Amino acid sequence: MSTAPRYARVWRDCNVGLIEGGYQLTEIQATHPAVVEALVRKLGPDFLVELLEIRAALGPLIGRLAAARSTPEDAEALCAALEVVQQADTAAARQAADLAYFRVLIHSTRNRALGLLYRWVEHAFGGREHALTGAYDDADPVLTDLRAINGAVLAGDPAAAAATVEAYLNASALRMVKSYRDRA
């Protein structure tokens, strides 16, 4: 078996900053906000859009499963997480609270694989203030959409929950792209 394709992949990954010495890539390294920012700078804002498309595609699944599978304890945790978002007084605090809200929402799906898949979002878009944090400057659209998600999930309406999560992630993506372009 030829090793040329493997070396080509390693070379490509080195060039975009995914691999450090030793040819090993860890999940944390690959999704660290600095790596994501470097990839967006190197590959352009269209790469950011591609990442956000993947995130948005998971939205309907997250909403549908959360509405169908959440327990009363999940409902309490979701309401508490929404309260944290409501009390956040800065864009960076809202960003962190939004990620925590989605962690609770995804936990309520009872789908561990989905939780692992979505973890890259938390790593890539959270952890510190960066070019996308401006998407959280205006609290109103964030809170309005998260309240709609909460309502649909707590009502146990999978179709409405799928639609509200998808709508939120699409609107959030537009705000993130605008924030990135405004800072570039």
Contacts in CASP RR format, 6 or more apart in sequence:
PFRMAT RR
TARGET T0000
AUTHOR 0000-0000-0000
METHOD contacts of the structure
MODEL  1
MSTAPRYARVWRDCNVGLIEGGYQLTEIQATHPAVVEALVRKLGPDFLVE
LLEIRAALGPLIGRLAAARSTPEDAEALCAALEVVQQADTAAARQAADLA
YFRVLIHSTRNRALGLLYRWVEHAFGGREHALTGAYDDADPVLTDLRAIN
GAVLAGDPAAAAATVEAYLNASALRMVKSYRDRA
10 19 0 8 1.000
10 23 0 8 1.000
13 19 0 8 1.000
13 25 0 8 1.000
16 38 0 8 1.000
16 39 0 8 1.000
16 42 0 8 1.000
16 43 0 8 1.000
17 35 0 8 1.000
17 38 0 8 1.000
17 39 0 8 1.000
18 25 0 8 1.000
18 29 0 8 1.000
18 30 0 8 1.000
18 35 0 8 1.000
18 39 0 8 1.000
19 25 0 8 1.000
20 29 0 8 1.000
27 119 0 8 1.000
27 120 0 8 1.000
27 123 0 8 1.000
28 123 0 8 1.000
29 35 0 8 1.000
30 120 0 8 1.000
31 119 0 8 1.000
31 120 0 8 1.000
31 123 0 8 1.000
31 124 0 8 1.000
32 123 0 8 1.000
32 124 0 8 1.000
33 123 0 8 1.000
33 124 0 8 1.000
33 125 0 8 1.000
33 126 0 8 1.000
33 127 0 8 1.000
33 128 0 8 1.000
33 130 0 8 1.000
35 124 0 8 1.000
36 51 0 8 1.000
36 124 0 8 1.000
36 125 0 8 1.000
37 130 0 8 1.000
37 131 0 8 1.000
39 47 0 8 1.000
40 47 0 8 1.000
40 48 0 8 1.000
40 131 0 8 1.000
40 180 0 8 1.000
45 177 0 8 1.000
45 180 0 8 1.000
45 181 0 8 1.000
45 184 0 8 1.000
48 176 0 8 1.000
48 177 0 8 1.000
48 180 0 8 1.000
49 173 0 8 1.000
49 177 0 8 1.000
51 124 0 8 1.000
52 169 0 8 1.000
52 173 0 8 1.000
52 176 0 8 1.000
52 177 0 8 1.000
53 173 0 8 1.000
55 121 0 8 1.000
55 169 0 8 1.000
55 173 0 8 1.000
56 166 0 8 1.000
56 169 0 8 1.000
56 170 0 8 1.000
56 173 0 8 1.000
58 114 0 8 1.000
58 117 0 8 1.000
58 118 0 8 1.000
58 169 0 8 1.000
59 162 0 8 1.000
59 165 0 8 1.000
59 166 0 8 1.000
59 169 0 8 1.000
60 162 0 8 1.000
60 163 0 8 1.000
60 165 0 8 1.000
60 166 0 8 1.000
61 109 0 8 1.000
61 114 0 8 1.000
61 162 0 8 1.000
62 102 0 8 1.000
62 105 0 8 1.000
62 106 0 8 1.000
62 109 0 8 1.000
62 114 0 8 1.000
62 118 0 8 1.000
62 165 0 8 1.000
63 105 0 8 1.000
63 109 0 8 1.000
63 149 0 8 1.000
63 152 0 8 1.000
63 153 0 8 1.000
63 158 0 8 1.000
63 161 0 8 1.000
63 162 0 8 1.000
63 164 0 8 1.000
63 165 0 8 1.000
64 158 0 8 1.000
64 159 0 8 1.000
64 161 0 8 1.000
64 162 0 8 1.000
65 108 0 8 1.000
65 109 0 8 1.000
65 110 0 8 1.000
65 111 0 8 1.000
65 114 0 8 1.000
65 158 0 8 1.000
66 74 0 8 1.000
66 105 0 8 1.000
66 106 0 8 1.000
66 108 0 8 1.000
66 109 0 8 1.000
66 153 0 8 1.000
66 161 0 8 1.000
66 165 0 8 1.000
67 152 0 8 1.000
67 153 0 8 1.000
67 155 0 8 1.000
67 156 0 8 1.000
67 157 0 8 1.000
67 158 0 8 1.000
67 160 0 8 1.000
67 161 0 8 1.000
67 162 0 8 1.000
68 156 0 8 1.000
68 158 0 8 1.000
69 108 0 8 1.000
69 109 0 8 1.000
69 110 0 8 1.000
70 78 0 8 1.000
70 108 0 8 1.000
70 109 0 8 1.000
70 153 0 8 1.000
70 154 0 8 1.000
70 156 0 8 1.000
71 108 0 8 1.000
74 104 0 8 1.000
74 107 0 8 1.000
74 108 0 8 1.000
75 153 0 8 1.000
75 154 0 8 1.000
77 104 0 8 1.000
77 107 0 8 1.000
77 108 0 8 1.000
78 101 0 8 1.000
78 104 0 8 1.000
78 105 0 8 1.000
78 108 0 8 1.000
78 150 0 8 1.000
78 153 0 8 1.000
78 154 0 8 1.000
79 150 0 8 1.000
79 154 0 8 1.000
80 104 0 8 1.000
81 97 0 8 1.000
81 100 0 8 1.000
81 101 0 8 1.000
81 103 0 8 1.000
81 104 0 8 1.000
81 105 0 8 1.000
82 101 0 8 1.000
82 146 0 8 1.000
82 147 0 8 1.000
82 150 0 8 1.000
84 97 0 8 1.000
84 100 0 8 1.000
84 101 0 8 1.000
85 94 0 8 1.000
85 97 0 8 1.000
85 98 0 8 1.000
85 101 0 8 1.000
85 142 0 8 1.000
85 143 0 8 1.000
85 146 0 8 1.000
86 143 0 8 1.000
87 97 0 8 1.000
88 94 0 8 1.000
88 96 0 8 1.000
88 97 0 8 1.000
88 139 0 8 1.000
91 129 0 8 1.000
91 133 0 8 1.000
91 134 0 8 1.000
91 135 0 8 1.000
91 136 0 8 1.000
91 137 0 8 1.000
92 128 0 8 1.000
92 129 0 8 1.000
92 133 0 8 1.000
92 136 0 8 1.000
94 136 0 8 1.000
94 139 0 8 1.000
94 142 0 8 1.000
95 125 0 8 1.000
95 126 0 8 1.000
95 129 0 8 1.000
95 132 0 8 1.000
95 133 0 8 1.000
95 135 0 8 1.000
95 136 0 8 1.000
96 126 0 8 1.000
96 127 0 8 1.000
98 136 0 8 1.000
98 142 0 8 1.000
98 146 0 8 1.000
98 172 0 8 1.000
99 121 0 8 1.000
99 122 0 8 1.000
99 125 0 8 1.000
99 126 0 8 1.000
99 127 0 8 1.000
101 146 0 8 1.000
102 118 0 8 1.000
102 121 0 8 1.000
102 122 0 8 1.000
103 122 0 8 1.000
105 149 0 8 1.000
105 153 0 8 1.000
105 165 0 8 1.000
106 114 0 8 1.000
106 115 0 8 1.000
106 118 0 8 1.000
107 115 0 8 1.000
108 153 0 8 1.000
109 115 0 8 1.000
125 132 0 8 1.000
125 176 0 8 1.000
131 179 0 8 1.000
131 180 0 8 1.000
131 183 0 8 1.000
131 184 0 8 1.000
132 176 0 8 1.000
132 179 0 8 1.000
132 180 0 8 1.000
133 179 0 8 1.000
134 175 0 8 1.000
134 179 0 8 1.000
134 182 0 8 1.000
134 183 0 8 1.000
135 172 0 8 1.000
135 175 0 8 1.000
135 176 0 8 1.000
135 178 0 8 1.000
135 179 0 8 1.000
136 142 0 8 1.000
136 175 0 8 1.000
137 179 0 8 1.000
141 171 0 8 1.000
141 175 0 8 1.000
142 172 0 8 1.000
145 164 0 8 1.000
145 167 0 8 1.000
145 168 0 8 1.000
145 171 0 8 1.000
145 172 0 8 1.000
146 168 0 8 1.000
148 164 0 8 1.000
148 167 0 8 1.000
148 168 0 8 1.000
149 161 0 8 1.000
149 164 0 8 1.000
149 165 0 8 1.000
149 168 0 8 1.000
151 164 0 8 1.000
152 160 0 8 1.000
152 161 0 8 1.000
152 163 0 8 1.000
152 164 0 8 1.000
153 161 0 8 1.000
END
